[in-house]
């Protein structure tokens, strides 16, 4: 009854992918993540720049807006820019290179823009303290929108 060893068995062929990952599904997921992170980073940088401009001109950040929505957008944007800045900084320290460009160059643009926005923010904090004597808090207070 039994076939000799190796006969009658199916062969399985495994091929390595050239992208170093687990195949098209993983690459597509990473590409989608890079696209979303890049778009969020670029849009968040624009909001933070608007906030920094408003802070420079008025001494206060963006107004809270209807139901606090504009203030919430400002806060989330600062967190997003800070996260991308740190991610890019760690990657530069470890590899000597910044974030990959990603689809449409958005992730690379978000990484580089975050450095400019953070540099502008620290510069603005010094100017704000010198001109107005305070740095506004996260919530409305006596100095801003209180």
TIMI-2910 file (N, C-alpha, C, CB; in pm, 1 decimal, decimal comma, always signed):
<rs>
+----------+----------+----------+----------+----------+----------+----------+----------+----------+----------+----------+----------+------+
!      n_x !      n_y !      n_z !     ca_x !     ca_y !     ca_z !      c_x !      c_y !      c_z !     cb_x !     cb_y !     cb_z ! resn !
+----------+----------+----------+----------+----------+----------+----------+----------+----------+----------+----------+----------+------+
!    +40,2 !   -117,9 !     +0,0 !     +0,0 !     +0,0 !     +0,0 !    +46,2 !   +135,6 !     +0,0 !    -47,8 !     -6,4 !    +63,5 !  Unk !
!   +159,0 !   +163,4 !    +61,5 !   +199,0 !   +304,3 !    +71,1 !   +296,1 !   +338,0 !    -40,1 !   +262,5 !   +334,6 !   +208,5 !  Unk !
!   +288,8 !   +461,8 !    -85,2 !   +383,9 !   +508,1 !   -186,6 !   +517,2 !   +534,9 !   -118,8 !   +331,7 !   +636,4 !   -259,8 !  Unk !
!   +626,6 !   +512,7 !   -189,6 !   +758,7 !   +544,1 !   -133,4 !   +768,0 !   +690,5 !    -93,8 !   +869,3 !   +510,2 !   -233,9 !  Unk !
!   +854,0 !   +717,2 !     +2,7 !   +869,8 !   +854,2 !    +53,9 !   +897,3 !   +950,6 !    -60,0 !   +983,6 !   +861,1 !   +157,7 !  Unk !
!   +826,9 !  +1063,7 !    -61,8 !   +848,3 !  +1167,3 !   -162,1 !   +759,3 !  +1152,6 !   -283,7 !   +990,6 !  +1166,7 !   -205,2 !  Unk !
!   +700,6 !  +1035,4 !   -305,4 !   +613,7 !  +1018,5 !   -420,8 !   +470,5 !  +1045,5 !   -380,1 !   +627,6 !   +877,4 !   -480,6 !  Unk !
!   +394,4 !  +1102,9 !   -471,9 !   +253,6 !  +1127,5 !   -448,1 !   +226,3 !  +1247,9 !   -359,6 !   +192,4 !  +1007,6 !   -387,6 !  Unk !
!   +329,8 !  +1321,9 !   -324,7 !   +310,3 !  +1441,9 !   -243,6 !   +314,2 !  +1564,9 !   -332,1 !   +417,1 !  +1451,7 !   -132,9 !  Unk !
!   +243,7 !  +1662,4 !   -289,7 !   +244,5 !  +1788,5 !   -364,0 !   +363,1 !  +1872,5 !   -321,8 !   +113,4 !  +1866,4 !   -342,2 !  Unk !
!   +412,5 !  +1947,3 !   -415,9 !   +525,2 !  +2035,9 !   -387,5 !   +472,0 !  +2175,9 !   -360,6 !   +627,2 !  +2037,0 !   -505,3 !  Unk !
!   +533,5 !  +2240,6 !   -269,7 !   +497,0 !  +2378,3 !   -235,8 !   +616,6 !  +2467,5 !   -270,6 !   +457,3 !  +2392,1 !    -82,7 !  Unk !
!   +593,4 !  +2569,4 !   -348,5 !   +699,9 !  +2660,8 !   -388,0 !   +676,1 !  +2793,4 !   -317,0 !   +704,9 !  +2679,7 !   -543,8 !  Unk !
!   +778,4 !  +2839,8 !   -248,9 !   +770,1 !  +2968,1 !   -178,4 !   +861,1 !  +3065,8 !   -249,6 !   +809,6 !  +2954,1 !    -27,1 !  Unk !
!   +807,4 !  +3181,7 !   -281,9 !   +887,2 !  +3283,3 !   -349,2 !   +899,2 !  +3404,5 !   -257,9 !   +824,4 !  +3322,7 !   -485,9 !  Unk !
!  +1018,0 !  +3458,9 !   -252,6 !  +1041,4 !  +3578,4 !   -171,7 !   +996,3 !  +3700,5 !   -249,8 !  +1191,0 !  +3590,8 !   -131,7 !  Unk !
!   +938,5 !  +3796,7 !   -179,4 !   +899,0 !  +3920,4 !   -246,4 !  +1016,2 !  +4017,2 !   -246,9 !   +775,7 !  +3984,3 !   -177,5 !  Unk !
!  +1019,9 !  +4102,7 !   -346,4 !  +1131,7 !  +4196,3 !   -360,6 !  +1119,9 !  +4316,0 !   -267,6 !  +1141,0 !  +4244,4 !   -503,5 !  Unk !
!  +1002,9 !  +4339,4 !   -206,6 !   +987,4 !  +4456,0 !   -119,6 !  +1027,3 !  +4427,8 !    +24,7 !   +844,7 !  +4504,3 !   -123,6 !  Unk !
!  +1072,7 !  +4309,6 !    +54,0 !  +1119,7 !  +4276,4 !   +187,7 !  +1007,5 !  +4255,4 !   +287,3 !  +1209,9 !  +4383,5 !   +237,2 !  Unk !
!   +885,0 !  +4260,3 !   +243,2 !   +773,3 !  +4246,6 !   +335,6 !   +698,1 !  +4118,7 !   +310,8 !   +679,7 !  +4364,6 !   +324,3 !  Unk !
!   +577,2 !  +4116,1 !   +357,8 !   +497,3 !  +3996,2 !   +348,6 !   +414,5 !  +3987,5 !   +223,6 !   +409,8 !  +3986,5 !   +464,7 !  Unk !
!   +440,0 !  +4067,7 !   +123,9 !   +366,3 !  +4058,2 !     -0,1 !   +287,3 !  +4184,2 !    -28,1 !   +274,6 !  +3939,8 !     +3,1 !  Unk !
!   +198,9 !  +4173,8 !   -127,3 !   +126,0 !  +4290,8 !   -175,7 !    +33,3 !  +4349,0 !    -69,6 !    +46,0 !  +4254,7 !   -299,0 !  Unk !
!    -27,0 !  +4265,1 !    +11,3 !   -119,1 !  +4315,8 !   +113,6 !    -49,0 !  +4404,5 !   +214,4 !   -186,1 !  +4200,8 !   +185,6 !  Unk !
!    +69,2 !  +4361,9 !   +259,1 !   +145,3 !  +4440,9 !   +356,3 !   +195,3 !  +4570,5 !   +293,3 !   +263,8 !  +4359,4 !   +411,2 !  Unk !
!   +243,7 !  +4562,4 !   +170,1 !   +294,5 !  +4681,8 !   +100,9 !   +181,2 !  +4781,0 !    +78,1 !   +360,4 !  +4643,5 !    -34,3 !  Unk !
!    +64,8 !  +4732,8 !    +40,4 !    -50,3 !  +4819,9 !    +19,2 !    -95,6 !  +4885,9 !   +148,1 !   -164,7 !  +4741,6 !    -41,3 !  Unk !
!    -88,3 !  +4811,6 !   +257,8 !   -126,0 !  +4868,1 !   +387,8 !    -28,4 !  +4975,3 !   +432,8 !   -133,9 !  +4758,5 !   +492,9 !  Unk !
!   +101,1 !  +4950,7 !   +409,1 !   +201,6 !  +5050,8 !   +446,2 !   +187,4 !  +5175,1 !   +359,6 !   +343,8 !  +4992,8 !   +433,0 !  Unk !
!   +161,1 !  +5154,8 !   +231,4 !   +143,9 !  +5268,7 !   +140,7 !    +22,0 !  +5351,9 !   +181,9 !   +128,7 !  +5219,9 !     -5,7 !  Unk !
!    -85,1 !  +5286,0 !   +218,7 !   -206,1 !  +5356,0 !   +263,6 !   -177,6 !  +5433,6 !   +393,1 !   -322,6 !  +5255,1 !   +285,5 !  Unk !
!   -104,6 !  +5370,6 !   +484,7 !    -68,4 !  +5438,0 !   +609,3 !    +16,5 !  +5562,3 !   +581,8 !     +7,3 !  +5341,5 !   +702,1 !  Unk !
!   +116,5 !  +5548,2 !   +492,2 !   +203,2 !  +5661,0 !   +458,6 !   +123,8 !  +5774,2 !   +393,9 !   +315,8 !  +5615,7 !   +365,2 !  Unk !
!    +26,1 !  +5739,5 !   +311,2 !    -58,0 !  +5840,2 !   +247,4 !   -140,9 !  +5915,3 !   +350,6 !   -149,3 !  +5775,4 !   +143,6 !  Unk !
!   -203,9 !  +5842,7 !   +441,8 !   -287,2 !  +5904,7 !   +544,5 !   -203,0 !  +5988,4 !   +639,7 !   -364,5 !  +5798,1 !   +622,4 !  Unk !
!    -90,2 !  +5932,0 !   +685,0 !     -2,7 !  +6005,8 !   +777,2 !    +53,4 !  +6130,0 !   +709,8 !   +112,5 !  +5916,2 !   +826,8 !  Unk !
!    +91,3 !  +6119,0 !   +583,8 !   +144,6 !  +6234,2 !   +511,6 !    +40,6 !  +6343,4 !   +492,6 !   +197,8 !  +6190,9 !   +377,1 !  Unk !
!    -78,6 !  +6305,2 !   +450,7 !   -185,5 !  +6403,6 !   +430,9 !   -222,4 !  +6470,1 !   +562,7 !   -309,6 !  +6337,2 !   +368,6 !  Unk !
!   -235,2 !  +6390,5 !   +669,0 !   -267,0 !  +6447,1 !   +800,7 !   -156,2 !  +6540,5 !   +847,3 !   -288,8 !  +6335,2 !   +904,1 !  Unk !
!    -31,6 !  +6501,9 !   +823,0 !    +81,2 !  +6584,4 !   +864,0 !    +87,6 !  +6717,6 !   +790,5 !   +209,0 !  +6509,4 !   +842,5 !  Unk !
!    +65,8 !  +6714,4 !   +659,7 !    +69,4 !  +6837,7 !   +581,0 !    -47,0 !  +6929,9 !   +620,8 !    +63,5 !  +6805,4 !   +429,2 !  Unk !
!   -166,4 !  +6873,9 !   +634,3 !   -281,7 !  +6955,3 !   +674,8 !   -263,3 !  +7009,4 !   +816,8 !   -411,6 !  +6872,5 !   +666,2 !  Unk !
!   -211,6 !  +6926,9 !   +905,8 !   -188,0 !  +6971,7 !  +1043,5 !    -83,1 !  +7081,8 !  +1048,6 !   -144,3 !  +6854,1 !  +1131,3 !  Unk !
!    +18,4 !  +7071,7 !   +965,3 !   +119,9 !  +7177,2 !   +960,0 !    +57,5 !  +7309,6 !   +917,1 !   +233,5 !  +7138,3 !   +863,5 !  Unk !
!    -36,0 !  +7303,6 !   +823,3 !   -104,6 !  +7425,5 !   +779,4 !   -185,0 !  +7486,6 !   +894,2 !   -197,4 !  +7395,3 !   +659,6 !  Unk !
!   -254,8 !  +7404,0 !   +971,3 !   -332,8 !  +7454,2 !  +1084,9 !   -240,5 !  +7513,8 !  +1191,1 !   -418,6 !  +7341,0 !  +1146,3 !  Unk !
!   -129,0 !  +7447,6 !  +1218,3 !    -34,1 !  +7497,7 !  +1318,4 !    +28,0 !  +7629,7 !  +1271,3 !    +77,0 !  +7392,6 !  +1345,8 !  Unk !
!    +58,7 !  +7639,0 !  +1143,1 !   +110,5 !  +7767,1 !  +1090,5 !     +8,1 !  +7879,2 !  +1107,4 !   +148,3 !  +7753,0 !   +941,2 !  Unk !
!   -117,5 !  +7848,8 !  +1080,3 !   -225,6 !  +7946,5 !  +1100,1 !   -232,4 !  +7985,9 !  +1247,9 !   -362,8 !  +7888,3 !  +1052,4 !  Unk !
!   -222,2 !  +7888,4 !  +1335,3 !   -225,0 !  +7914,5 !  +1479,2 !   -105,9 !  +8001,0 !  +1521,1 !   -224,9 !  +7782,1 !  +1557,8 !  Unk !
!    +12,5 !  +7968,4 !  +1469,9 !   +132,0 !  +8045,1 !  +1505,4 !   +123,1 !  +8188,3 !  +1452,7 !   +257,9 !  +7976,3 !  +1450,4 !  Unk !
!    +68,8 !  +8204,0 !  +1332,5 !    +49,9 !  +8338,7 !  +1278,0 !    -47,0 !  +8417,9 !  +1365,3 !     -2,2 !  +8332,1 !  +1132,6 !  Unk !
!   -158,2 !  +8354,9 !  +1400,9 !   -258,0 !  +8420,9 !  +1485,6 !   -198,7 !  +8456,1 !  +1621,1 !   -381,6 !  +8331,2 !  +1503,6 !  Unk !
!   -118,0 !  +8367,5 !  +1675,9 !    -51,8 !  +8393,1 !  +1803,8 !    +42,0 !  +8513,0 !  +1792,3 !    +26,2 !  +8268,6 !  +1850,4 !  Unk !
!   +115,4 !  +8520,2 !  +1684,5 !   +209,2 !  +8631,8 !  +1665,8 !   +136,5 !  +8764,7 !  +1652,0 !   +296,3 !  +8607,9 !  +1542,7 !  Unk !
!    +25,2 !  +8765,2 !  +1580,5 !    -47,2 !  +8890,1 !  +1553,1 !   -131,6 !  +8934,4 !  +1672,4 !   -136,6 !  +8873,2 !  +1430,3 !  Unk !
!   -196,9 !  +8840,2 !  +1740,3 !   -293,0 !  +8875,8 !  +1845,8 !   -244,3 !  +8847,3 !  +1987,4 !   -420,7 !  +8802,2 !  +1823,2 !  Unk !
!   -142,7 !  +8764,1 !  +2001,9 !    -98,3 !  +8723,2 !  +2134,8 !   -173,6 !  +8602,4 !  +2186,7 !   -113,5 !  +8837,1 !  +2231,5 !  Unk !
!   -270,6 !  +8553,9 !  +2108,9 !   -348,4 !  +8435,4 !  +2145,7 !   -355,7 !  +8342,3 !  +2025,6 !   -491,7 !  +8474,4 !  +2194,3 !  Unk !
!   -377,2 !  +8215,2 !  +2051,5 !   -391,1 !  +8118,2 !  +1942,7 !   -525,3 !  +8133,3 !  +1875,0 !   -374,2 !  +7975,2 !  +1994,7 !  Unk !
!   -568,2 !  +8029,3 !  +1805,8 !   -697,1 !  +8032,6 !  +1737,9 !   -809,8 !  +8037,8 !  +1840,0 !   -713,4 !  +7910,2 !  +1645,9 !  Unk !
!   -920,0 !  +8105,7 !  +1807,8 !  -1033,5 !  +8107,3 !  +1901,1 !  -1095,7 !  +7968,1 !  +1912,0 !  -1140,1 !  +8210,1 !  +1855,4 !  Unk !
!  -1169,2 !  +7943,6 !  +2019,9 !  -1227,1 !  +7810,3 !  +2037,8 !  -1319,2 !  +7767,1 !  +1923,3 !  -1303,7 !  +7806,2 !  +2166,8 !  Unk !
!  -1392,1 !  +7860,9 !  +1863,7 !  -1484,4 !  +7826,0 !  +1755,9 !  -1612,0 !  +7765,3 !  +1810,5 !  -1418,6 !  +7729,5 !  +1658,4 !  Unk !
!  -1704,0 !  +7728,1 !  +1721,6 !  -1833,4 !  +7672,9 !  +1764,6 !  -1816,7 !  +7541,6 !  +1840,7 !  -1924,3 !  +7651,0 !  +1643,5 !  Unk !
!  -1856,9 !  +7541,4 !  +1963,6 !  -1847,6 !  +7421,0 !  +2045,9 !  -1704,4 !  +7376,6 !  +2073,9 !  -1921,4 !  +7309,4 !  +1979,5 !  Unk !
!  -1610,4 !  +7468,2 !  +2056,3 !  -1470,4 !  +7434,7 !  +2079,4 !  -1405,3 !  +7359,2 !  +1964,8 !  -1458,6 !  +7354,2 !  +2203,4 !  Unk !
!  -1473,3 !  +7350,3 !  +1849,8 !  -1424,4 !  +7268,5 !  +1738,7 !  -1293,2 !  +7321,0 !  +1679,8 !  -1529,5 !  +7261,7 !  +1629,9 !  Unk !
!  -1278,9 !  +7451,4 !  +1668,0 !  -1155,7 !  +7506,5 !  +1611,4 !  -1038,3 !  +7487,4 !  +1708,0 !  -1174,0 !  +7656,3 !  +1578,4 !  Unk !
!  -1064,8 !  +7506,1 !  +1835,7 !   -961,9 !  +7481,0 !  +1935,9 !   -921,1 !  +7334,5 !  +1938,7 !  -1010,6 !  +7523,8 !  +2073,3 !  Unk !
!  -1017,9 !  +7244,6 !  +1921,6 !   -988,3 !  +7101,1 !  +1917,7 !   -903,9 !  +7067,5 !  +1794,7 !  -1119,3 !  +7018,4 !  +1917,2 !  Unk !
!   -939,8 !  +7126,2 !  +1679,7 !   -860,9 !  +7104,2 !  +1558,2 !   -718,0 !  +7153,9 !  +1577,6 !   -926,1 !  +7174,9 !  +1437,5 !  Unk !
!   -703,5 !  +7266,9 !  +1641,5 !   -570,9 !  +7322,3 !  +1670,1 !   -490,7 !  +7226,8 !  +1759,5 !   -583,8 !  +7461,1 !  +1737,7 !  Unk !
!   -553,2 !  +7177,5 !  +1864,8 !   -485,1 !  +7086,4 !  +1957,1 !   -444,0 !  +6956,2 !  +1891,5 !   -573,5 !  +7056,8 !  +2074,9 !  Unk !
!   -534,0 !  +6896,8 !  +1814,3 !   -502,7 !  +6772,6 !  +1744,5 !   -392,3 !  +6795,7 !  +1641,7 !   -628,4 !  +6715,8 !  +1676,3 !  Unk !
!   -394,3 !  +6911,5 !  +1577,4 !   -291,0 !  +6943,7 !  +1478,9 !   -153,7 !  +6956,3 !  +1543,7 !   -326,0 !  +7073,0 !  +1405,9 !  Unk !
!   -148,3 !  +7020,0 !  +1660,9 !    -20,5 !  +7028,1 !  +1732,9 !    +30,5 !  +6888,9 !  +1769,0 !    -35,5 !  +7113,5 !  +1860,4 !  Unk !
!    -58,7 !  +6800,9 !  +1812,7 !    -17,9 !  +6663,5 !  +1845,9 !    +31,6 !  +6588,8 !  +1722,6 !   -134,6 !  +6586,9 !  +1909,5 !  Unk !
!    -35,6 !  +6606,4 !  +1610,6 !     +3,3 !  +6538,7 !  +1486,8 !   +139,6 !  +6588,2 !  +1439,2 !   -102,7 !  +6561,1 !  +1377,2 !  Unk !
!   +159,1 !  +6719,9 !  +1437,9 !   +288,1 !  +6775,7 !  +1395,2 !   +399,7 !  +6730,0 !  +1489,7 !   +281,7 !  +6930,8 !  +1390,5 !  Unk !
!   +373,0 !  +6732,8 !  +1619,1 !   +472,8 !  +6687,9 !  +1715,9 !   +508,6 !  +6541,7 !  +1698,0 !   +423,1 !  +6710,9 !  +1856,2 !  Unk !
!   +409,1 !  +6459,0 !  +1669,9 !   +433,3 !  +6315,1 !  +1649,1 !   +517,3 !  +6291,1 !  +1524,0 !   +299,7 !  +6238,8 !  +1637,9 !  Unk !
!   +483,0 !  +6357,1 !  +1416,2 !   +558,7 !  +6339,7 !  +1292,4 !   +699,9 !  +6393,9 !  +1309,2 !   +487,9 !  +6409,8 !  +1174,8 !  Unk !
!   +714,0 !  +6505,6 !  +1380,4 !   +846,2 !  +6562,2 !  +1407,3 !   +931,7 !  +6461,4 !  +1483,6 !   +834,1 !  +6694,3 !  +1487,3 !  Unk !
!   +877,7 !  +6403,5 !  +1589,4 !   +953,9 !  +6306,1 !  +1668,4 !   +985,3 !  +6180,2 !  +1589,5 !   +877,4 !  +6269,3 !  +1794,0 !  Unk !
!   +888,8 !  +6131,8 !  +1513,2 !   +908,8 !  +6013,7 !  +1428,9 !  +1023,5 !  +6040,1 !  +1330,8 !   +777,6 !  +5977,2 !  +1352,1 !  Unk !
!  +1020,0 !  +6155,4 !  +1265,6 !  +1123,6 !  +6190,7 !  +1169,2 !  +1259,6 !  +6210,0 !  +1237,4 !  +1084,0 !  +6317,9 !  +1093,9 !  Unk !
!  +1259,1 !  +6272,6 !  +1353,9 !  +1383,5 !  +6296,0 !  +1427,9 !  +1449,2 !  +6164,3 !  +1468,8 !  +1356,3 !  +6381,8 !  +1552,2 !  Unk !
!  +1369,6 !  +6071,4 !  +1519,8 !  +1422,7 !  +5940,5 !  +1560,0 !  +1475,7 !  +5865,4 !  +1438,3 !  +1313,7 !  +5856,6 !  +1631,6 !  Unk !
!  +1402,2 !  +5869,1 !  +1327,9 !  +1447,2 !  +5800,4 !  +1206,3 !  +1577,1 !  +5861,8 !  +1154,9 !  +1338,5 !  +5806,7 !  +1097,0 !  Unk !
!  +1588,5 !  +5995,6 !  +1159,0 !  +1712,8 !  +6060,8 !  +1115,7 !  +1828,9 !  +6021,4 !  +1206,7 !  +1696,0 !  +6214,3 !  +1114,7 !  Unk !
!  +1803,6 !  +6012,5 !  +1335,9 !  +1909,0 !  +5976,4 !  +1431,2 !  +1953,9 !  +5831,7 !  +1411,6 !  +1860,0 !  +5997,1 !  +1575,5 !  Unk !
!  +1860,6 !  +5742,5 !  +1382,0 !  +1893,1 !  +5600,8 !  +1367,2 !  +1953,8 !  +5566,1 !  +1231,8 !  +1769,8 !  +5518,6 !  +1388,3 !  Unk !
!  +1902,5 !  +5627,7 !  +1125,1 !  +1942,6 !  +5586,3 !   +990,3 !  +2016,5 !  +5694,0 !   +912,4 !  +1822,0 !  +5544,3 !   +912,8 !  Unk !
!  +2010,7 !  +5816,7 !   +959,0 !  +2071,1 !  +5926,6 !   +883,9 !  +1980,9 !  +5980,6 !   +775,1 !  +2200,3 !  +5882,1 !   +823,3 !  Unk !
!  +1863,3 !  +5923,3 !   +761,9 !  +1766,8 !  +5967,0 !   +660,8 !  +1635,1 !  +6000,4 !   +728,7 !  +1746,2 !  +5857,9 !   +552,0 !  Unk !
!  +1560,7 !  +6090,1 !   +666,3 !  +1429,1 !  +6126,1 !   +718,7 !  +1324,7 !  +6023,4 !   +679,5 !  +1387,8 !  +6264,0 !   +669,0 !  Unk !
!  +1200,4 !  +6062,9 !   +692,0 !  +1090,5 !  +5974,4 !   +655,4 !  +1091,4 !  +5950,5 !   +504,4 !   +954,8 !  +6033,9 !   +700,4 !  Unk !
!  +1042,3 !  +5834,2 !   +460,8 !  +1034,2 !  +5810,9 !   +316,4 !   +934,9 !  +5908,4 !   +253,3 !   +992,7 !  +5664,4 !   +286,6 !  Unk !
!   +949,9 !  +5933,1 !   +125,3 !   +858,2 !  +6026,2 !    +58,3 !   +714,4 !  +5978,7 !    +64,4 !   +899,1 !  +6045,4 !    -86,5 !  Unk !
!   +691,9 !  +5850,7 !    +48,9 !   +557,0 !  +5797,3 !    +49,6 !   +483,0 !  +5836,3 !    -76,6 !   +481,2 !  +5845,6 !   +171,9 !  Unk !
!   +357,3 !  +5794,4 !    -88,2 !   +279,1 !  +5823,5 !   -207,9 !   +263,1 !  +5974,5 !   -228,5 !   +141,5 !  +5756,7 !   -198,7 !  Unk !
!   +294,4 !  +6018,5 !   -346,8 !   +280,3 !  +6160,1 !   -379,0 !   +378,7 !  +6249,7 !   -305,3 !   +141,4 !  +6204,5 !   -348,4 !  Unk !
!   +474,5 !  +6191,3 !   -234,0 !   +571,1 !  +6271,7 !   -159,7 !   +515,2 !  +6334,6 !    -33,2 !   +624,2 !  +6378,8 !   -247,4 !  Unk !
!   +393,5 !  +6294,0 !     +7,0 !   +327,1 !  +6358,5 !   +121,5 !   +395,8 !  +6332,3 !   +254,7 !   +184,7 !  +6312,0 !   +130,1 !  Unk !
!   +438,8 !  +6209,8 !   +277,5 !   +499,4 !  +6178,8 !   +407,0 !   +632,9 !  +6251,6 !   +422,3 !   +519,3 !  +6026,6 !   +422,6 !  Unk !
!   +711,6 !  +6253,7 !   +317,3 !   +837,5 !  +6327,3 !   +321,7 !   +814,3 !  +6476,1 !   +343,3 !   +916,2 !  +6305,0 !   +193,2 !  Unk !
!   +713,9 !  +6529,8 !   +275,5 !   +679,8 !  +6671,7 !   +292,4 !   +633,0 !  +6699,9 !   +434,9 !   +570,8 !  +6713,3 !   +191,8 !  Unk !
!   +553,8 !  +6609,3 !   +491,6 !   +505,3 !  +6627,5 !   +628,8 !   +621,7 !  +6626,0 !   +727,4 !   +403,1 !  +6517,5 !   +665,3 !  Unk !
!   +717,9 !  +6535,3 !   +706,4 !   +834,6 !  +6527,1 !   +794,4 !   +918,9 !  +6653,3 !   +788,8 !   +919,8 !  +6407,3 !   +757,6 !  Unk !
!   +948,1 !  +6700,2 !   +668,4 !  +1030,8 !  +6820,8 !   +653,9 !   +957,0 !  +6944,7 !   +701,5 !  +1073,8 !  +6839,1 !   +508,4 !  Unk !
!   +828,1 !  +6953,8 !   +671,2 !   +749,0 !  +7068,3 !   +715,0 !   +738,9 !  +7073,5 !   +867,3 !   +609,2 !  +7062,8 !   +653,2 !  Unk !
!   +732,2 !  +6956,8 !   +929,9 !   +722,8 !  +6954,9 !  +1076,0 !   +845,0 !  +7019,9 !  +1140,6 !   +707,5 !  +6811,2 !  +1126,4 !  Unk !
!   +963,0 !  +7001,0 !  +1081,1 !  +1083,4 !  +7064,5 !  +1134,9 !  +1071,1 !  +7216,8 !  +1127,1 !  +1209,0 !  +7016,6 !  +1058,4 !  Unk !
!  +1020,9 !  +7267,4 !  +1015,8 !  +1004,3 !  +7412,7 !  +1000,5 !   +901,3 !  +7467,6 !  +1098,5 !   +962,8 !  +7446,8 !   +857,0 !  Unk !
!   +790,4 !  +7395,8 !  +1113,1 !   +683,2 !  +7441,3 !  +1202,8 !   +731,0 !  +7440,7 !  +1347,9 !   +557,7 !  +7351,9 !  +1187,5 !  Unk !
!   +803,0 !  +7337,4 !  +1387,9 !   +854,1 !  +7330,7 !  +1526,0 !   +957,4 !  +7440,6 !  +1550,2 !   +916,6 !  +7191,6 !  +1554,7 !  Unk !
!  +1047,1 !  +7462,2 !  +1455,0 !  +1144,8 !  +7571,0 !  +1467,4 !  +1074,2 !  +7705,9 !  +1478,5 !  +1241,3 !  +7571,4 !  +1346,8 !  Unk !
!   +974,4 !  +7727,0 !  +1393,7 !   +895,8 !  +7850,7 !  +1401,2 !   +824,0 !  +7864,0 !  +1534,4 !   +794,7 !  +7856,0 !  +1287,8 !  Unk !
!   +773,9 !  +7754,0 !  +1586,6 !   +704,0 !  +7756,8 !  +1714,8 !   +794,5 !  +7796,0 !  +1829,9 !   +642,9 !  +7622,7 !  +1742,8 !  Unk !
!   +914,5 !  +7738,8 !  +1833,3 !  +1008,1 !  +7775,5 !  +1940,7 !  +1052,8 !  +7921,0 !  +1928,4 !  +1130,9 !  +7683,0 !  +1938,5 !  Unk !
!  +1073,9 !  +7966,4 !  +1807,3 !  +1108,4 !  +8107,2 !  +1785,1 !   +993,5 !  +8196,7 !  +1832,0 !  +1140,0 !  +8133,4 !  +1634,9 !  Unk !
!   +873,5 !  +8156,6 !  +1797,8 !   +755,5 !  +8233,9 !  +1835,3 !   +735,4 !  +8238,1 !  +1986,4 !   +632,3 !  +8175,9 !  +1768,7 !  Unk !
!   +767,1 !  +8131,0 !  +2056,6 !   +753,3 !  +8131,4 !  +2202,8 !   +842,2 !  +8237,9 !  +2265,8 !   +788,0 !  +7993,3 !  +2260,6 !  Unk !
!   +963,5 !  +8252,5 !  +2214,1 !  +1052,6 !  +8357,6 !  +2264,3 !   +997,5 !  +8495,8 !  +2235,0 !  +1191,3 !  +8343,5 !  +2203,2 !  Unk !
!   +949,7 !  +8517,2 !  +2113,7 !   +892,1 !  +8646,7 !  +2077,6 !   +765,8 !  +8677,1 !  +2158,0 !   +860,5 !  +8650,2 !  +1928,5 !  Unk !
!   +683,8 !  +8574,3 !  +2178,2 !   +558,8 !  +8589,8 !  +2254,1 !   +587,9 !  +8633,3 !  +2397,7 !   +478,4 !  +8457,6 !  +2253,7 !  Unk !
!   +683,5 !  +8568,3 !  +2459,6 !   +719,0 !  +8601,2 !  +2597,3 !   +775,9 !  +8742,8 !  +2605,8 !   +820,5 !  +8499,3 !  +2652,6 !  Unk !
!   +857,5 !  +8779,1 !  +2509,6 !   +919,3 !  +8911,9 !  +2508,4 !   +814,5 !  +9021,5 !  +2485,9 !  +1027,7 !  +8919,2 !  +2399,3 !  Unk !
!   +724,2 !  +9000,7 !  +2391,5 !   +628,5 !  +9105,9 !  +2356,1 !   +506,6 !  +9109,8 !  +2447,4 !   +583,3 !  +9087,5 !  +2214,1 !  Unk !
!   +450,2 !  +8994,4 !  +2481,9 !   +325,4 !  +8989,6 !  +2558,6 !   +345,9 !  +8950,9 !  +2704,7 !   +230,3 !  +8892,4 !  +2494,4 !  Unk !
!   +457,4 !  +8888,6 !  +2737,1 !   +485,5 !  +8852,5 !  +2874,7 !   +418,8 !  +8724,3 !  +2922,1 !   +444,8 !  +8962,4 !  +2962,2 !  Unk !
!   +357,8 !  +8650,5 !  +2832,9 !   +294,5 !  +8523,3 !  +2871,4 !   +287,4 !  +8431,2 !  +2750,5 !   +152,0 !  +8547,1 !  +2930,0 !  Unk !
!   +270,3 !  +8303,4 !  +2779,6 !   +243,6 !  +8203,0 !  +2677,0 !   +103,4 !  +8151,6 !  +2704,8 !   +351,3 !  +8085,6 !  +2677,8 !  Unk !
!    +12,1 !  +8163,9 !  +2608,4 !   -126,5 !  +8121,6 !  +2634,8 !   -136,3 !  +7972,4 !  +2664,5 !   -215,5 !  +8155,7 !  +2515,6 !  Unk !
!   -231,1 !  +7937,8 !  +2749,2 !   -253,8 !  +7797,8 !  +2784,7 !   -338,5 !  +7726,9 !  +2681,4 !   -320,0 !  +7787,9 !  +2920,4 !  Unk !
!   -371,8 !  +7602,8 !  +2713,1 !   -451,8 !  +7522,1 !  +2621,4 !   -598,6 !  +7561,1 !  +2623,9 !   -437,5 !  +7375,6 !  +2655,0 !  Unk !
!   -643,7 !  +7614,8 !  +2735,2 !   -784,5 !  +7648,9 !  +2752,3 !   -800,3 !  +7799,5 !  +2766,2 !   -843,6 !  +7577,0 !  +2875,0 !  Unk !
!   -919,5 !  +7853,8 !  +2734,2 !   -940,6 !  +7998,3 !  +2751,8 !   -910,7 !  +8041,0 !  +2896,2 !  -1085,9 !  +8036,5 !  +2714,2 !  Unk !
!   -843,5 !  +8154,4 !  +2908,2 !   -812,3 !  +8208,8 !  +3040,6 !   -826,7 !  +8360,3 !  +3037,2 !   -668,7 !  +8168,3 !  +3085,6 !  Unk !
!   -776,6 !  +8428,7 !  +3139,7 !   -792,4 !  +8573,4 !  +3149,3 !   -721,7 !  +8646,2 !  +3034,4 !   -738,7 !  +8622,9 !  +3283,4 !  Unk !
!   -613,7 !  +8589,0 !  +2981,6 !   -540,1 !  +8652,1 !  +2872,3 !   -603,4 !  +8628,8 !  +2735,6 !   -399,0 !  +8601,8 !  +2870,9 !  Unk !
!   -661,8 !  +8514,5 !  +2716,2 !   -714,8 !  +8477,7 !  +2584,1 !   -853,1 !  +8414,1 !  +2595,1 !   -618,7 !  +8381,3 !  +2513,0 !  Unk !
!   -948,5 !  +8478,4 !  +2536,1 !  -1084,5 !  +8425,3 !  +2519,3 !  -1154,8 !  +8392,8 !  +2650,9 !  -1079,8 !  +8301,7 !  +2434,7 !  Unk !
!  -1110,2 !  +8453,5 !  +2761,5 !  -1166,8 !  +8423,4 !  +2893,0 !  -1281,0 !  +8507,0 !  +2934,8 !  -1065,8 !  +8434,8 !  +2992,6 !  Unk !
+----------+----------+----------+----------+----------+----------+----------+----------+----------+----------+----------+----------+------+
</rs>
